Amino acid sequence: MIHILDLNFQNIRESIAAFAVETDNGPVLIETGPHSTYRFLRRATKLRGLEIKDVRNVLLTHIHLDHAGAAWKLAIGGADIHVHPKGSKHLANPDKLMESAGRIYGDSMDTLWGKMKSIPENQIKEVADNDIVSIGGVDFKALHTPGHASHHIAWQVNDSIFTGDVGGVKINNGPVVAPCPPPDIDIEAWDKSIEVLRKADPARLFLTHFGEVSGRENVKAHLDQLQESLHEISDWIKPYVEEGESDEKIIPEFQKKMHRHLKQNGATIGMLEQYEAANPSWMSVAGLKRYWKKKAAK
Ligand SMILES: [Zn+2]
């Protein structure tokens, strides 16, 4: 039994999710959301008849704050935290991660994300590619899927895949878009990861932003649309980067383009807010700029 938990991030519905999978060894959480929404995580879990204190295992797709920021709270409760080997050091010592987030978010840090405290190393479990983590009769397979983040895992359970951010953002009946925050956007790696998802042939995707895509045909269409969106935005930004355009010019244009695209594909005004909360335009501009600059420097 899989539960989608709405974390009500910034009082916006359906922008960030966590998931609870029931097993014989307690509920397993996939993602925790940020620390700032921990109370909603607890409440949403309770509403499903589950208790956060019974969570013995947390599976993270990656360590961005909107996915993993509350993992340390679950660790205090005794849970093991399963993560990509390249992400583990930031859980053991989150200072660097929080410092760089602090440079970006400044005074809003606390209200947006809350805190991130270190997790004892014996509770951090590194998971290799294609490893299967068996918990209470349920097998969770780790698909290493870089592109959005170098340390990204998509978790497969039977014919479902929890795609974190590598499977894109899709809210309600809006279009699929590719979230591209810094620092490690890698378009080539992302293409390969989409192929990994296709090969696994899932009947359902669970997106952290936000919810379920069900049916093999819908999943196929979703992944096609994701890839198209990814290339569209990265190709769009490339000449701006080559010409050394300023963020002041690129960000508003990118946002305008994004909003046009969302509206043309059925997004309402309220949904634009949900999309921005889940996937801020200025972050994608920063991430894609960094990608092209790195590539040019190679
Ligand atoms: Zn992310």
Residues whose N, C-alpha, C, O or C-beta is under 5 A from the ligand:
A	BS01	ZN	H64 D165
